[in-house]
Each structure stands twice: as C-alpha cells, then as structure tokens.
C-alpha cells in the first residue's frame, strides 16, 4: 500500500523559509513523477510544483517560481519543497502527490493519483 507522509510545516514570518519533506513507501519511488499542491481556506487545491521521475524536469506555478524549489532523493524515496521568501498568501495546507504512471513524461499541473495527508504552512505578516 502506497503511503505519502509530509513533514516540515509550521508557522514562519513573512520572508522566512521552510522545507517540506515527503516520505514515500510502498512503491518503487524512483519510477514516479511527484508533485506538491496546496489548498488555502475557502479555495480550491492548486498546483505548486512537480518533478519528473528522474529529477531532470521540474515545473512551477508562476506564483512560486524563483522562490520555491522541488527536488527528490530517489535512494531515500523522498521529495522536498524548499520554500524561501515566504509570503502570507503562501499560507495553506500543502499536499505531496504521486503519479502512478511509470517513467512517464512530466505533465505540468497534472493531478496526482496518490496524496499525502497534508501539512499546514502558515506565514504571518
């Protein structure tokens, strides 16, 4: 059974940084594209970033480009989201996602097949 477990969220002041981690088990992690989405109160879940199975391709929403970096460590079955220069509008529950397709092309903003439970990120002004 696939499990995705996020960690690293919390409260930070505007301009600060956080690094989210997502641990994946139950799959051959290195064959799957991974992504991060977020959902703010009263809003729909939105795409944040995605990374191909090899790590060679990444996509970002324009809202975070230049501030956030997605990366992965295939031997450790981990995916990360480094978030710098955080803004109050980044406040949301962040979700890690996995695409079931094996070694497939990375499709920007494609909805994952598997989700983590989500983790809160709060940025104070």
Backbone as ProteinMPNN parsed JSONL, in Angstrom:
{"seq_chain_A": "XXXXXXXXXXXXXXXXXXXXXXXXXXXXXXXXXXXXXXXXXXXXXXXXXXXXXXXXXXXXXXXXXXXXXXXXXXXXXXXXXXXXXXXXXXXXXXXXXXXXXXXXXXXXXXXXXXXXXXXXXXXXX", "coords_chain_A": {"N_chain_A": [[0.843, -1.181, 0.0], [0.556, 2.17, -0.889], [2.1, 4.869, 0.729], [2.245, 8.262, 1.59], [3.886, 10.664, 3.365], [3.918, 13.753, 4.747], [6.122, 16.256, 6.119], [7.578, 18.909, 8.118], [6.21, 21.314, 8.024], [4.714, 24.358, 9.413], [4.73, 27.393, 11.417], [5.807, 30.487, 10.206], [7.503, 33.61, 9.799], [6.782, 36.226, 7.446], [8.935, 36.36, 4.649], [10.599, 34.452, 5.581], [11.836, 30.991, 5.625], [10.99, 27.595, 4.819], [11.304, 24.032, 4.742], [9.65, 21.524, 3.201], [9.095, 18.042, 3.498], [8.534, 14.849, 1.994], [7.88, 11.599, 2.568], [7.916, 8.536, 0.927], [6.465, 5.356, 0.659], [6.007, 1.895, -0.225], [6.068, 1.803, -2.95], [8.057, 1.602, -5.983], [9.795, 4.119, -5.786], [11.446, 5.702, -7.456], [10.458, 5.584, -10.028], [8.346, 7.237, -10.423], [6.62, 10.274, -11.15], [6.467, 13.193, -9.122], [4.697, 15.577, -7.091], [3.748, 18.768, -5.668], [0.939, 20.225, -4.196], [-1.333, 22.765, -3.04], [-3.734, 24.002, -0.664], [-5.623, 26.642, 0.233], [-7.652, 28.146, 2.822], [-11.066, 28.093, 1.955], [-10.523, 28.007, -0.724], [-9.818, 26.367, -3.89], [-7.842, 23.363, -4.309], [-4.552, 23.837, -5.475], [-2.01, 23.657, -7.985], [1.472, 23.507, -7.242], [4.221, 22.673, -7.633], [6.163, 20.363, -9.627], [8.002, 17.352, -10.288], [9.927, 15.334, -12.43], [10.253, 11.714, -12.836], [12.947, 11.119, -13.006], [14.081, 13.343, -12.029], [15.008, 15.244, -13.705], [13.397, 17.149, -14.899], [11.433, 19.935, -14.029], [8.521, 21.712, -12.934], [6.794, 24.741, -12.154], [4.263, 26.679, -10.536], [3.582, 30.02, -11.546], [3.3, 31.611, -9.361], [5.107, 30.852, -7.428], [7.529, 30.614, -8.593], [11.017, 30.958, -8.679], [11.148, 31.292, -5.97], [10.484, 28.926, -4.661], [11.736, 25.555, -4.566], [11.638, 22.393, -5.945], [12.716, 19.103, -5.252], [14.236, 15.817, -5.338], [15.164, 12.748, -3.73], [16.023, 9.888, -4.799], [17.148, 7.354, -3.849], [16.485, 7.554, -1.149], [13.793, 7.723, -1.255], [12.378, 10.185, -1.101], [10.802, 13.362, -1.432], [11.165, 16.87, -1.783], [10.286, 20.229, -0.834], [11.61, 23.185, -1.009], [11.068, 26.227, 0.417], [11.397, 29.568, 0.074], [11.599, 33.075, 0.926], [8.974, 33.472, 1.883], [5.492, 34.317, 1.719], [2.534, 35.829, 3.134], [0.373, 34.97, 1.573], [1.111, 32.46, 0.833], [0.216, 30.802, 2.731], [-1.308, 27.794, 3.56], [-2.637, 24.431, 3.361], [-0.376, 22.013, 2.516], [0.13, 19.529, 0.083], [1.593, 16.464, -0.757], [2.06, 14.636, -3.752], [1.739, 11.695, -5.816], [2.269, 10.264, -9.002], [0.858, 7.543, -10.64], [1.714, 6.487, -13.093], [4.409, 4.885, -14.716], [7.706, 5.959, -15.17], [6.905, 7.964, -16.899], [6.176, 10.877, -19.002], [6.597, 14.168, -17.651], [3.874, 16.049, -16.751], [2.694, 19.22, -16.622], [1.088, 20.438, -13.749], [-0.548, 18.214, -13.541], [-2.997, 16.196, -12.022], [-2.272, 14.31, -9.164], [-2.252, 10.707, -8.541], [-2.103, 9.618, -6.069], [-2.195, 10.792, -2.727], [-0.697, 12.6, -0.026], [-1.407, 13.209, 3.489], [-1.426, 15.854, 3.994], [-0.055, 18.992, 5.133], [0.173, 21.73, 7.358], [1.083, 25.008, 6.495], [1.844, 28.121, 7.673], [2.118, 31.507, 7.178], [3.038, 34.377, 8.677], [2.336, 37.881, 8.736]], "CA_chain_A": [[0.0, 0.0, 0.0], [1.36, 3.383, -1.008], [1.934, 5.881, 1.771], [2.971, 9.512, 1.445], [3.814, 11.338, 4.654], [4.581, 15.055, 4.711], [6.633, 16.818, 7.37], [8.341, 20.147, 7.96], [5.383, 22.51, 8.012], [4.69, 25.128, 10.649], [4.493, 28.837, 11.382], [7.015, 31.245, 9.892], [7.235, 35.006, 9.455], [6.981, 36.593, 6.052], [10.348, 36.474, 4.311], [11.326, 33.295, 6.091], [11.955, 29.782, 4.813], [10.65, 26.278, 5.344], [11.49, 22.935, 3.803], [8.727, 20.408, 3.351], [9.57, 16.735, 3.07], [7.5, 13.846, 1.784], [8.436, 10.251, 2.546], [7.053, 7.646, 0.162], [6.711, 3.932, 0.841], [5.056, 1.016, -0.888], [6.238, 1.844, -4.404], [9.408, 1.883, -6.456], [9.662, 5.579, -5.815], [12.214, 6.376, -8.49], [9.81, 5.499, -11.333], [7.12, 8.028, -10.403], [6.637, 11.721, -11.019], [5.961, 13.668, -7.839], [4.283, 16.971, -7.144], [3.197, 19.443, -4.491], [-0.223, 21.076, -4.363], [-1.711, 23.412, -1.785], [-5.123, 24.442, -0.566], [-5.868, 27.675, 1.237], [-9.047, 28.126, 3.289], [-12.056, 28.645, 1.047], [-10.063, 27.968, -2.116], [-9.576, 25.046, -4.439], [-6.47, 22.903, -4.288], [-3.85, 24.338, -6.642], [-0.686, 23.133, -8.289], [2.606, 24.303, -6.802], [5.454, 22.262, -8.306], [6.238, 18.956, -9.989], [9.324, 16.892, -10.687], [9.855, 14.075, -13.164], [10.757, 10.551, -12.107], [14.41, 11.165, -12.996], [14.524, 14.605, -11.429], [15.585, 16.115, -14.717], [12.449, 18.174, -15.332], [10.597, 20.494, -12.973], [7.579, 22.768, -13.29], [6.318, 25.532, -11.032], [3.315, 27.739, -10.782], [4.239, 31.332, -11.577], [3.179, 32.221, -8.04], [6.221, 30.486, -6.548], [8.753, 30.493, -9.379], [12.097, 31.77, -8.157], [11.15, 31.247, -4.502], [10.372, 27.537, -4.229], [12.485, 24.575, -5.338], [11.293, 20.996, -5.713], [13.826, 18.19, -5.502], [13.955, 14.463, -4.884], [16.27, 11.861, -3.43], [15.424, 8.595, -5.136], [17.521, 6.263, -2.927], [15.798, 7.72, 0.135], [12.352, 7.803, -1.521], [11.936, 11.449, -0.521], [10.677, 14.549, -2.269], [11.269, 18.053, -0.934], [9.896, 21.533, -1.355], [12.282, 24.279, -0.303], [10.266, 27.441, 0.245], [12.102, 30.764, 0.535], [10.889, 34.35, 0.736], [7.559, 33.146, 2.046], [4.535, 35.42, 1.799], [1.283, 35.406, 3.793], [-0.504, 34.279, 0.626], [1.544, 31.063, 0.721], [-0.441, 30.052, 3.792], [-2.174, 26.762, 3.009], [-2.251, 23.045, 3.606], [0.42, 21.534, 1.381], [-0.038, 18.103, -0.155], [2.508, 15.743, -1.626], [1.311, 13.75, -4.628], [2.482, 10.731, -6.636], [1.581, 9.831, -10.216], [1.061, 6.1, -10.785], [2.356, 6.174, -14.362], [5.822, 4.565, -14.53], [8.679, 6.57, -16.084], [6.174, 8.723, -17.898], [6.55, 12.289, -19.137], [6.052, 15.066, -16.636], [2.819, 16.92, -17.269], [2.547, 20.326, -15.679], [-0.172, 20.575, -13.01], [-1.37, 17.003, -13.615], [-3.459, 15.791, -10.697], [-1.688, 13.028, -8.748], [-3.123, 9.566, -8.254], [-1.984, 9.34, -4.631], [-1.987, 12.012, -1.958], [-0.411, 12.571, 1.395], [-2.484, 13.701, 4.342], [-1.346, 17.303, 4.012], [0.607, 19.617, 6.273], [-0.131, 23.152, 7.408], [2.108, 26.049, 6.443], [1.246, 29.408, 7.993], [3.076, 32.597, 7.06], [2.489, 35.561, 9.327], [2.819, 39.146, 8.146]], "C_chain_A": [[0.884, 1.24, 0.0], [1.052, 4.325, 0.153], [2.816, 7.077, 1.454], [2.784, 10.288, 2.739], [4.626, 12.623, 4.592], [5.076, 15.447, 6.1], [7.305, 18.145, 7.053], [7.516, 21.419, 7.911], [5.472, 23.262, 9.336], [4.387, 26.587, 10.408], [5.809, 29.553, 11.137], [6.61, 32.672, 9.556], [7.461, 35.238, 7.959], [8.465, 36.865, 5.783], [11.179, 35.296, 4.758], [11.288, 32.113, 5.143], [11.464, 28.566, 5.58], [11.015, 25.246, 4.291], [10.512, 21.825, 4.138], [9.377, 19.138, 2.818], [8.381, 15.804, 2.894], [8.185, 12.495, 1.649], [7.435, 9.315, 1.885], [7.446, 6.198, 0.424], [5.668, 3.143, 0.068], [5.124, 1.026, -2.399], [7.722, 1.941, -4.728], [9.457, 3.358, -6.77], [10.284, 6.191, -7.06], [11.554, 6.326, -9.867], [8.634, 6.471, -11.481], [7.379, 9.526, -10.353], [5.961, 12.115, -9.708], [5.582, 15.143, -7.958], [3.863, 17.462, -5.767], [2.027, 20.304, -4.944], [-0.488, 21.759, -3.026], [-3.165, 23.86, -1.846], [-5.264, 25.424, 0.578], [-7.341, 27.623, 1.648], [-9.99, 28.785, 2.291], [-11.672, 28.618, -0.414], [-9.897, 26.526, -2.579], [-8.101, 24.672, -4.304], [-5.787, 23.331, -5.586], [-2.459, 23.731, -6.762], [0.394, 24.088, -7.788], [3.855, 23.958, -7.616], [5.391, 20.777, -8.617], [7.638, 18.621, -10.448], [9.183, 15.528, -11.358], [10.482, 12.94, -12.373], [12.279, 10.571, -12.003], [14.946, 12.387, -12.269], [15.026, 15.614, -12.438], [14.692, 17.244, -15.193], [11.621, 18.63, -14.137], [9.671, 21.554, -13.564], [7.13, 23.465, -12.017], [5.164, 26.415, -11.471], [4.06, 29.072, -10.761], [4.235, 31.991, -10.205], [4.381, 31.936, -7.148], [7.552, 30.424, -7.282], [9.806, 31.472, -8.865], [12.184, 31.789, -6.646], [11.143, 29.816, -3.973], [11.22, 26.648, -5.139], [12.038, 23.172, -4.949], [12.498, 20.132, -6.057], [13.437, 16.808, -4.988], [15.244, 13.721, -4.625], [15.743, 10.453, -3.647], [15.866, 7.456, -4.208], [16.801, 6.344, -1.581], [14.277, 7.749, -0.013], [11.74, 9.038, -0.871], [11.778, 12.497, -1.622], [10.581, 15.75, -1.346], [10.693, 19.274, -1.651], [10.565, 22.579, -0.473], [11.541, 25.567, -0.616], [10.988, 28.621, 0.878], [11.24, 31.997, 0.271], [9.378, 34.156, 0.851], [6.704, 34.387, 2.249], [3.284, 34.932, 2.536], [0.35, 34.641, 2.848], [-0.045, 32.854, 0.321], [0.911, 30.189, 1.801], [-1.468, 29.086, 3.208], [-1.807, 25.424, 3.633], [-1.565, 22.547, 2.341], [0.338, 20.011, 1.301], [1.028, 17.593, -1.12], [1.678, 14.779, -2.485], [2.222, 12.881, -5.473], [1.627, 10.348, -7.841], [1.902, 8.362, -10.45], [1.847, 5.724, -12.046], [3.854, 5.975, -14.169], [6.669, 5.215, -15.616], [8.011, 7.359, -17.201], [6.659, 10.142, -18.009], [5.928, 13.108, -18.011], [5.06, 16.002, -17.302], [2.547, 17.992, -16.226], [1.139, 20.344, -15.087], [-1.084, 19.345, -13.112], [-1.735, 16.545, -12.21], [-2.855, 14.431, -10.336], [-2.742, 11.946, -8.55], [-3.149, 9.231, -6.769], [-1.642, 10.649, -3.931], [-1.485, 11.692, -0.554], [-1.559, 13.18, 2.17], [-2.499, 15.221, 4.414], [-0.673, 17.821, 5.269], [0.416, 21.123, 6.198], [1.139, 23.988, 7.332], [1.402, 27.384, 6.661], [2.339, 30.468, 7.971], [2.432, 33.853, 7.63], [3.114, 36.821, 8.735], [3.5, 40.007, 9.186]], "O_chain_A": [[1.831, 1.348, 0.779], [-0.107, 4.543, 0.507], [3.984, 6.926, 1.097], [1.655, 10.54, 3.161], [5.843, 12.602, 4.411], [4.524, 15.026, 7.116], [7.568, 18.47, 5.895], [8.077, 22.505, 7.769], [6.196, 22.868, 10.25], [3.869, 26.977, 9.362], [6.812, 29.259, 11.787], [5.5, 32.912, 9.083], [8.232, 34.531, 7.31], [9.151, 37.508, 6.577], [12.335, 35.156, 4.359], [10.786, 32.202, 4.023], [11.514, 28.513, 6.809], [11.035, 25.543, 3.096], [10.548, 21.258, 5.23], [10.107, 19.158, 1.827], [7.355, 15.952, 3.558], [8.973, 12.276, 0.729], [6.255, 9.301, 2.236], [8.629, 5.859, 0.41], [4.592, 3.649, -0.251], [4.343, 0.347, -3.065], [8.537, 2.306, -3.882], [9.19, 3.78, -7.895], [9.709, 7.102, -7.657], [12.045, 6.968, -10.795], [8.0, 6.526, -12.535], [8.244, 9.993, -9.612], [5.02, 11.467, -9.251], [6.09, 15.859, -8.821], [3.653, 16.681, -4.839], [2.112, 21.019, -5.943], [0.073, 21.371, -2.002], [-3.738, 24.066, -2.916], [-5.052, 25.082, 1.741], [-8.177, 27.113, 0.902], [-9.743, 29.902, 1.837], [-12.399, 29.139, -1.26], [-9.845, 25.596, -1.774], [-7.232, 25.537, -4.198], [-6.364, 23.208, -6.667], [-1.83, 23.35, -5.774], [0.261, 25.308, -7.891], [4.473, 24.837, -8.215], [4.668, 20.023, -7.966], [8.372, 19.481, -10.934], [8.416, 14.677, -10.907], [11.157, 13.167, -11.369], [12.839, 10.09, -11.018], [16.129, 12.451, -11.935], [15.426, 16.719, -12.071], [15.165, 18.192, -15.819], [11.166, 17.815, -13.335], [9.997, 22.202, -14.558], [7.09, 22.865, -10.943], [5.091, 26.843, -12.623], [5.048, 29.229, -10.044], [5.079, 32.84, -9.921], [4.651, 32.69, -6.213], [8.592, 30.205, -6.661], [9.528, 32.651, -8.645], [13.18, 32.249, -6.089], [11.744, 29.537, -2.935], [11.402, 26.941, -6.32], [12.055, 22.808, -3.774], [13.21, 20.394, -7.026], [12.435, 16.652, -4.29], [16.283, 14.019, -5.216], [15.087, 9.891, -2.771], [15.023, 6.652, -3.811], [16.538, 5.32, -0.95], [13.555, 7.794, 0.983], [10.722, 8.955, -0.183], [12.52, 12.511, -2.603], [9.996, 15.673, -0.266], [10.624, 19.337, -2.879], [10.144, 22.824, 0.657], [11.405, 25.949, -1.779], [11.166, 28.66, 2.095], [10.284, 31.956, -0.504], [8.612, 34.625, 0.009], [7.128, 35.367, 2.861], [3.011, 33.732, 2.551], [-0.383, 33.756, 3.289], [-0.742, 32.118, -0.378], [1.06, 28.967, 1.778], [-2.37, 29.483, 2.47], [-0.805, 25.3, 4.337], [-2.107, 22.65, 1.241], [0.459, 19.307, 2.303], [1.317, 18.206, -2.148], [0.715, 14.181, -2.004], [3.339, 13.276, -5.808], [0.42, 10.134, -7.719], [3.069, 7.97, -10.459], [2.572, 4.729, -12.044], [4.507, 6.8, -13.531], [6.407, 5.059, -16.809], [8.515, 7.406, -18.324], [7.474, 10.582, -17.197], [4.864, 12.771, -17.492], [5.374, 16.664, -18.291], [2.21, 17.689, -15.081], [0.141, 20.276, -15.805], [-2.272, 19.434, -12.8], [-0.888, 16.51, -11.318], [-2.925, 13.497, -11.135], [-3.935, 12.218, -8.414], [-4.105, 8.633, -6.275], [-0.912, 11.49, -4.455], [-1.809, 10.653, 0.021], [-2.557, 13.614, 1.594], [-3.488, 15.81, 4.851], [-0.711, 17.188, 6.324], [0.486, 21.719, 5.123], [2.129, 23.714, 8.01], [0.477, 27.735, 5.928], [3.356, 30.344, 8.654], [1.413, 34.328, 7.129], [4.264, 36.82, 8.295], [3.966, 41.102, 8.871]]}, "name": "protein", "num_of_chains": 1, "seq": "XXXXXXXXXXXXXXXXXXXXXXXXXXXXXXXXXXXXXXXXXXXXXXXXXXXXXXXXXXXXXXXXXXXXXXXXXXXXXXXXXXXXXXXXXXXXXXXXXXXXXXXXXXXXXXXXXXXXXXXXXXXXX"}
